[in-house]
Amino acid sequence: VYVRSHGKACVETVNIVRPVKIVGEANSVFTTSLTPVVPTIAAPSGAPCILINDGVKAVEFVNIVIDGSQSGRAACVQSTNADVAFVGST
């Protein structure tokens, strides 16, 4: 799955139920903005950013910013017995 940002974070808990690769793309070639914008997933207040079902293998995040500043006591990424990779992601 390729995602782009329009300058704002996606504020939602992303629920992953099967293997997936989520790749953040900088600006579209058609944009007039000179500043690259990296897609961001942000936690809703008191909730995780990403929730991965038990045992899901091969979940990759590439070039994505993950913002857990509002997750409170919840972990930003929650998973059990899953294979998760963050490549170029912060």
PEZINOR-V414671 format. One record per residue. NEAR is the number of other C-alpha atoms within 12 Angstrom. Layout:
# PEZINOR-V414671
<<NEAR> <NEAR>>
This chain:
# PEZINOR-V414671
<<15> <20> <25> <27> <26> <21> <17> <15> <25> <25> <25> <24> <30> <27> <23> <28> <18> <19> <22> <23> <23> <30> <27> <32> <25> <26> <21> <20> <11> <8> <15> <10> <14> <11> <13> <18> <23> <30> <33> <35> <39> <29> <32> <26> <20> <19> <26> <30> <36> <35> <28> <30> <23> <19> <19> <22> <21> <21> <31> <28> <33> <27> <27> <33> <35> <35> <31> <30> <21> <22> <25> <16> <17> <21> <24> <30> <31> <28> <25> <14> <14> <23> <23> <29> <22> <21> <18> <18> <21> <20>>
